[in-house]
Amino acid sequence: MNDPRPSILHQNRETFVAFEGIDGSGKTTQAHMLTDYLASRGIEVVLTCEPTNGPIGQAIRQAAVSPNPISPQEETELFIRDRADHVQNLILPALRLKQVVITDRYYLSTMAYQGARGLDPETIRRQNELFAPSPNLTLLIDIPPAIALQRIQARGRHLEKFEMFDFLVRVREIYLTQVTLGFPGLVLIDGRQEPAAVHHHVTNLVERLLDRRDGHD
């Protein structure tokens, strides 16, 4: 059946969308689905992720699987350095070209994950907002940790140290607390739904955002 909603053909303003959620929430799948959807409607879109694939991002990934974990402070510093490079060399240039930027994780992830390791989420937020532009829309794909772990294990891979049940419970609590506190542009989406239903919700939100930013209210 044809989609009755009109195509969006013009981009007049910078638009930045972040996907967030605990591991196994489906946010990466949704980021890819949204990218394909916007591209099919003539939108110039850039899909990216954090940690990045640069040298600092690779160091973060290696630390996640190392038997000798680094401290939360050291890890946060790596994330900030990786994000500063990401912002300077990819996010801001794409936004200046009026491309829609979609990122799979951003600084709310650092607040949640390093917050779950004992750091203060609001301090992390302030550190990042000194240099990192805030997304226009942050989509929190929320699922219970038990379901997340079932999905991760169904992929046939071993759990990393940040994918343990108790830890994911703490991460999720921080995410949901940010919803309660009114984190700007943060929208909670039930990730227990079928991917197509989540995608439909996501595209409706992003279409409305683009319409507003193109002055179609």
C-alpha positions, 0 to 999 in steps of 0.5 A, a space after each residue: 500500500 502506498 504511503 499517503 503522507 507527502 514527501 518532504 523535499 526541502 531542507 532549510 535548517 539544520 536538523 540533528 536527530 539522536 537515537 538513544 537506549 540501552 544495548 539491545 533496544 533496537 536503536 541502531 536498526 531504527 537509525 538505519 531505517 530512518 536514514 533509508 526513509 529520509 533518503 527515499 524522500 529526497 532528503 540529504 542525510 548523514 548517518 553516524 554513530 558513537 563511539 566513532 570509528 576513529 582512533 579514540 573511538 577504537 580505543 573506547 571499544 577496546 577498553 569495553 572488552 579489556 580484562 583491565 577496565 579503565 576508570 569512569 573518569 578516564 572513559 568519560 575523557 575518551 568519550 569527550 575527546 572522541 565526540 569533540 573530533 566527531 562534532 568538529 569534523 562530521 556533525 557541524 560540517 554536515 549541519 552547515 550543509 543543511 543535511 539531516 544528521 542522525 547519530 546512533 548514540 550521543 552525549 546522553 549515552 555518556 550521561 547514562 552509561 558513565 552515570 551508571 558507573 558512579 559519575 554525575 550525569 549533569 556534570 557530564 552534560 555540562 562538560 559536553 554542552 560546552 562544545 557539542 550542539 544539542 540534537 533537535 530531537 532525541 529518540 529514546 528507544 526504551 525496553 526492559 533490560 531482560 528483553 535487551 539481554 535476550 536480544 543480545 544473546 539471540 545474536 549469538 555473541 558474548 555479553 560485554 561487561 556493560 551488558 550485564 543485567 544490573 548495570 543495564 538497569 542502572 543505565 535505563 534508570 538514568 535515561 528515564 530520569 532524564 525524561 522526567 527531568 525534561 531533557 530538551 527534545 527527548 521523546 520516549 518510545 516503547 521499543 517492545 513494539 515490532 520494528 515497523 511500528 517503532 519506525 512508524 512512530 519515529 518517522 511521524 516525529 521526524 516529519 513533524 520536526 522537519 515541517 516545523 523547521 521548514 516553516 510549515 506550521 
